[in-house]
Amino acid sequence: MHLLKWLYPGLKFKRWMGLFALGVLLASLGLALVFNYKYLVDIEEAIFWAVYAWRGSYDYTATTLVGIIIVVLGSALMLLSMRYIIRSVITVLLPENSERLVDIIYEKRKLSRGPTVTVIGGGHGLSVLLRGIKSATSNVTAVVTVADDGGSSGRLREDLGIIPPGDLRNCLVALADTEPLMEKLFQYRFAGKGELAGHSFGNLFIAAMAEVTGDMEQALKESSKVLAVKGRVLPSSREHVRLDAIMEDGTVVEGESQICKVHKRIKRIRLFPEKVAPVESALEALRTADTIILGPGSLYTSIMPNLMVEGVAEVIRQSKAVKIYICNVMTEPGETDGYTASMHAKAIIDHAGQGVIDYMLVNSHPISPEMQAYYAEKGAYPVLIDEEAINDLGIGFIKADIINETDVIRHDPEKLSHNVIKMAYGLRSGDISALMTKGHRLP
């Protein structure tokens, strides 16, 4: 049964097996001509007498059956020999996965035919989506914010003058196809009270790789090889930036980590310096995407900073891709207090222009009273889905169960990616394009 796996569609193995069989046939014919074709007659005569001795008379059907048996036997030997030839090479290159060779090839072929998706954001929400979407396509690029200035990332940013590696690290790990030990290693955070305290190993690794290669984009590329990443992770900019928020009362809060602490209504956010050059490969990923996804993640501190980088919002507006915004399930204290779903989308449009969102994906699963009470103590509440207000913005929306409610409320990687891929295929084919004017609940 394991041998039959090599005949799975999409492996591109059967065509080479056929070519190999043709080569064997031609080689056999050539040998017969070289050594004298009469030997073929001798073989046929031997089969004739064997059939005659068996049946007591000559039967052409029996000869045909013998021929079929020889063909099947020869094909089986060819397949078996090719299997062991490939296996002898793979056991050296992939000793621990040699038994899963067919499954690995099949998975890679399948994922390579998936839709081209570019995801924009940062923080925990983005890594949740990536963790699920890597099982549907390997043609995924994460464009990640570089405005983080807190924790280990902020310290490395100030000490080494590099862009913050924290969100980049989380995305690499989320897209990784590697052993659990390697994931634990990259996420390991040093304890104690020394200079390493609070730093994660992954942040230090990326920082060291950036020093060695001289470029953060190249550092991420090389780090992706270590983690066997399915897709790409790119910063939206290579420049050292600061995120500022202009509040409705006119005050300005400087620094991403400080914005949610003042608990004032945000009017607008901006980058300092205002002119920030983009990473060209990130723009190219947006241009060539079939689907562009904003979020999930903090509205003003994870998604917006990417849209403020020069050229990013413009490329998104001009793109023919399906543009989906994944709305947060809960409001964020100090950032989106009292925001409805339409207010989230309007904030993005006000900053990046009309045309950056085609559809919203919103949660339809009810949140238990217990969890609502738990979050209310922290100042967070479920985001109200104000359907008419969403449509008034020229945006369609789709409702779906996309959360996992355990001890906290988070987007579920599998549910989220399943619905995003369903939207990507359905909206591009026009099967659910009527949603521009009304909401819809995915089955």
Secondary structure as UniProt FT lines:
FT   HELIX           3..7
FT   TURN            9..10
FT   HELIX           14..35
FT   HELIX           38..55
FT   HELIX           60..93
FT   TURN            95..97
FT   HELIX           98..100
FT   HELIX           101..112
FT   STRAND          117..121
FT   HELIX           123..133
FT   TURN            134..136
FT   STRAND          140..144
FT   HELIX           151..160
FT   HELIX           166..175
FT   HELIX           180..187
FT   TURN            195..198
FT   HELIX           201..213
FT   HELIX           216..227
FT   STRAND          232..235
FT   STRAND          242..247
FT   TURN            248..249
FT   STRAND          252..254
FT   HELIX           256..259
FT   TURN            260..261
FT   STRAND          266..272
FT   HELIX           280..287
FT   STRAND          291..294
FT   HELIX           299..303
FT   HELIX           304..307
FT   TURN            310..311
FT   HELIX           312..318
FT   STRAND          322..326
FT   TURN            333..335
FT   TURN            337..338
FT   HELIX           341..352
FT   TURN            354..355
FT   STRAND          359..363
FT   HELIX           369..376
FT   TURN            377..379
FT   HELIX           387..392
FT   TURN            393..394
FT   STRAND          396..400
FT   STRAND          403..405
FT   STRAND          409..411
FT   HELIX           413..429
FT   TURN            430..432
FT   HELIX           433..436
FT   STRAND          440..441
//
